[in-house]
Amino acid sequence: SDFPKVLAEQNPMNDRYQTILTVSVVLGILMILYGVSNMFTRTSIRPRADYTSASANEAPLSGGMETLASVPEGRYTYGGSATMVQVRQIVEPMIDDIFPQFRLSYVQPLNTSPSSTLGINMLLEGELSFSDSSRALKPYEYEAAETLGFELQQIPVAVDGIAVVVHSDLLIDGLNLDQLSDIFLGNITNWSEVGGPDLEIRPFSMLPSKSGTANFFIQRILNGNDLGERVEIVNETTPILRQVASNPGSIYYVSASLAVPQCSVKTLPLATAAGRPFIPPYQVPPVEPEKCPEQRNQINKDAVRNGTYPLTRRLFVVAKKGDSADALAGQAYSDILLSAEGQLLLEQAGFVNIR
């Protein structure tokens, strides 16, 4: 190029120093422009490579965080589904790293366990900016929001399987959905009635009015009917998994993301109806119990994704519609979960990507 030569002819400084000066000035101008741009923009920045890498068996998803619109500044509260707690644990650090201006605080309810229903109620009462939910919104919740002067929306972000959990020594091939219904209605009370040993069945469930998982189970499996009188109501999943592990006749249902990796209990294959094939919630072949926890069972993602596993549901972010600060925060959180990086992290948490 003749550019350095022309400068040398017009200035007594030698070529070397003139070139250094020119480069320094250009770099200074670029740094100033970059700083001004970052000062006035709130658009997302490209995430680090460790958030975008897929596992060896998975192709990267399209639509990364660089495609997001603006992410709001400020502190926002959220809560809700106990099923999605592991989402919070794995996604929040990423948000803190990539979007430090978008500060989230998870609100733990007082004197009770988190749940989808409680989270939606707290959102309606103005205690949360948005909420996670393992069930769809109810008509009365939409109506309650309208009464309060705003609209709600539910944004699907992942797919989850519901796993049926039993004692690890229970010898049974699986259950069909009618048998599962009869067990929780109280019509079947012994494992011998469904091809198992002569052993009394002891069913457990969360309270449907509080748990999104229980609410889904009641609607999907029991057709909205009440749980049978034999069903023992529990408040938290972890203690009841211990109960199932120590009581040979026990049965419980919970998110496959929580149940499948467990070492102390096992999950049953399910069939849509009598005579139909049993589909396991775990990848075949299952891990031998003595190899756990060094190795753990993995979710049967293909069966959950394509619906051949009989008991699946969508997970949602429940947010306000509109352009209020809370509405923008809920939409931004949903966009983050639906980005390529967010979907990969949801898979790491044990769910199935929805995109």
HELIX and SHEET records of a PDB file:
HELIX    1   1 PHE A    3  GLN A   10  1                                   8    
HELIX    2   2 ASP A   15  PHE A   40  1                                  26    
HELIX    3   3 ALA A   49  TYR A   51  5                                   3    
HELIX    4   4 MET A   65  THR A   67  5                                   3    
HELIX    5   5 VAL A   85  ILE A   98  1                                  14    
HELIX    6   6 SER A  116  LEU A  124  1                                   9    
HELIX    7   7 PRO A  139  THR A  147  1                                   9    
HELIX    8   8 LEU A  177  LEU A  185  1                                   9    
HELIX    9   9 TRP A  191  VAL A  194  5                                   4    
HELIX   10  10 GLY A  212  ILE A  221  1                                  10    
HELIX   11  11 THR A  237  SER A  246  1                                  10    
HELIX   12  12 ALA A  256  ALA A  259  1                                   4    
HELIX   13  13 PRO A  289  LYS A  291  5                                   3    
HELIX   14  14 LYS A  301  ASN A  306  1                                   6    
HELIX   15  15 ALA A  325  LEU A  338  1                                  14    
HELIX   16  16 ALA A  340  GLN A  348  1                                   9    
SHEET    1   A 8 PHE A 102  TYR A 106  0                                        
SHEET    2   A 8 GLY A  74  GLY A  80  1                                        
SHEET    3   A 8 PHE A 130  SER A 133  1                                        
SHEET    4   A 8 THR A 312  LYS A 320 -1                                        
SHEET    5   A 8 LEU A 152  HIS A 167 -1                                        
SHEET    6   A 8 SER A 250  SER A 255 -1                                        
SHEET    7   A 8 ARG A 202  MET A 206  1                                        
SHEET    8   A 8 GLU A 232  VAL A 234  1                                        
SHEET    1   B 6 PHE A 102  TYR A 106  0                                        
SHEET    2   B 6 GLY A  74  GLY A  80  1                                        
SHEET    3   B 6 PHE A 130  SER A 133  1                                        
SHEET    4   B 6 THR A 312  LYS A 320 -1                                        
SHEET    5   B 6 LEU A 152  HIS A 167 -1                                        
SHEET    6   B 6 VAL A 265  THR A 267 -1                                        
SHEET    1   C 6 PHE A 102  TYR A 106  0                                        
SHEET    2   C 6 GLY A  74  GLY A  80  1                                        
SHEET    3   C 6 PHE A 130  SER A 133  1                                        
SHEET    4   C 6 THR A 312  LYS A 320 -1                                        
SHEET    5   C 6 LEU A 152  HIS A 167 -1                                        
SHEET    6   C 6 VAL A 352  ASN A 353 -1                                        
SHEET    1   D 2 LEU A 175  ASN A 176  0                                        
SHEET    2   D 2 LEU A 270  ALA A 271  1                                        
END                                                                             
